[in-house]
């Protein structure tokens, strides 16, 4: 059965939170402390946080689902904060793009990324943990290249992320 991509709705917030919580450790360094991850989840990935994102005029959330089950989501930030990297600072950011492990390698993430990119024509940026080799390869296959590094606060920890940019693709 094919994957469906659609805009997130307010009744998706619990499912979005569940996906965020289930996938956050996968996006974190393997030696990240569980307490730091729990802190981040408690302060960033609860249903009320997703409700706030849906109300924010600068955020765009998409879900990927199959047979009515939300398997992942992405979030565009149309007005992200500066990173101090000239090649990335003026760009829209994919601030999240997560798919449950049960859908890894089956095309769900690719469909979700393509739909996300279609919503933001032109150059775009994202950050990914420097030790998340699977995600880095995925983004490189999709035209992203490293332009710098940034620090991602996670509880008491500071994780190093790659800042990656995909330039506008000519049709």
N, C-alpha and C positions, 0 to 999 in steps of 0.2 A: 504494500500500500504506500503511495507517495506521501511525502511530507507536505504539510500545508504551512505557509508563512502568512501571518496576519499581524496587524497592530495589536499590542497588548491592551487589555481592558481592565477596568477596576476589579472585576470578578476573577481576574488572573493573579491577583497579588499574593495569595497564599501559595499557589503553585510556583510563581516566580521566586518567592522566598525559599521554597523547598529546593528548587533547582540551584539557586545561589548557594545555599548551605551545603548541598551535596557535592558541588563542584569546586568550592573555594579551596579546599585542601589540594586538589589536583593542580590548581594554578599557583600554589604557594611552593616555596622551596621545600624539599623533602625533610629538612631538619628544622622547619618552623615549629615552634612550640604550640602544642594544642591550646594552651591558655591564650596565646596571642591570636590564634585563629578564632577562638570562641569570642574574644573581645571584638574583633572586627565584625564577625557575624552578628553579634548582639547590637552593634552600633551602625550597621550598614545594610544588612540583608534581611530585615524583618518585613512583614507585609506592609507596615506603615511607611517604611522607606520607599517601597515601590509605589504606594499610593501617592506619596509626595513627588516622586519622579514623574508619574503620569500627569500630575497637575502642573509641572514645570514646563513652561513654553519653550525652553531650550533643550529638552530631552525628548527623544523618540525611542520608544521600546517596541520591539518586534518579538513575537514568539514563533517557535517552530513546534508543530504538533503533529501527531499521527493518531488517527481515530479518537480525536478529542483529548488526548493526553499531551500536556505540555512537556516537551523534551528538552527545551532550551530557550534561551532568549538572548537578545542583543540590545544594547543601549547606545544611541548616539548622543553626544553632548555637542550641541551647536555653538556653545560659548564656554569651552573649557579654560581652565586657568593656564597661565604661562608656565612653561617648564624651563625657560632660559635657553632654549635651543631654537635658533632662528629658522631652521628648516621646518620646525614642527609647530612653533607657537601660534601662527595665524590660522591653523587648520582646525576643522571639525575633528572630533575624536570619537573613535569607537571605544567607549569606556568599559564596555563589557560585551563579551561574546562567549557564552557558555552553553555546552550541551552535555546532558547526562551521559555517563560512561556506556550505558546500554545502547546508545546511538552513535558511539564513536566508530569511525571508519565506514559508516553506512551512507554518507552523503548529507546527513542532516546539517552538520556544521557548514559544509560548502554552500548548501542552499540558503542557510541563514546569513552567511557572510555576503553572498551575492545580493540578496534582497536588501541587506543593510547598506552595502555600497551603492546600490541603485537609488537610495534615498538621499545620498550626499554626493552628487556628481562633483568631480574635481579631486584635488589632492586631499588626503585624509591621514590621520595619525592614530596610533594606538600605543599602549605600553604592555609589555609582557615580561614576566619574571625571567631573568637571565638564565635560570636553570630549568625552564620549562621547554625542553628541546622539542617536544612534540608540537606544541603551539608555534614555536618559532619556525619550524619547518613548514607548517601549514600556512603561516602568513607569508613566508618567503615564496612558496609556490604560487601565492596569490598576488605577487608583485610588490610586497612590502620589503623595505631595506632599512637597516639600522642607521640612525642618524645621531644617536646619542644615548645617554643614560639618565635615569631619574630614580629618586628614592621613593618607595612606597611604604608608608607607615602602616604597620599591622600590630596593634596592641603596643607593647614595649619594644617591638622589633622594627628594624628598618631593612626592607628588602630592596635589592638593586634590580631595577627593571630596564630592559632595552626600550628605547623610544624608536618606533618604526614608522616609516612614512610610505605611502603608496601615492605616486604622482598620478595626475589625471591621465586617463586612458583615452587616446584618440580613437574615434569610431571610423 
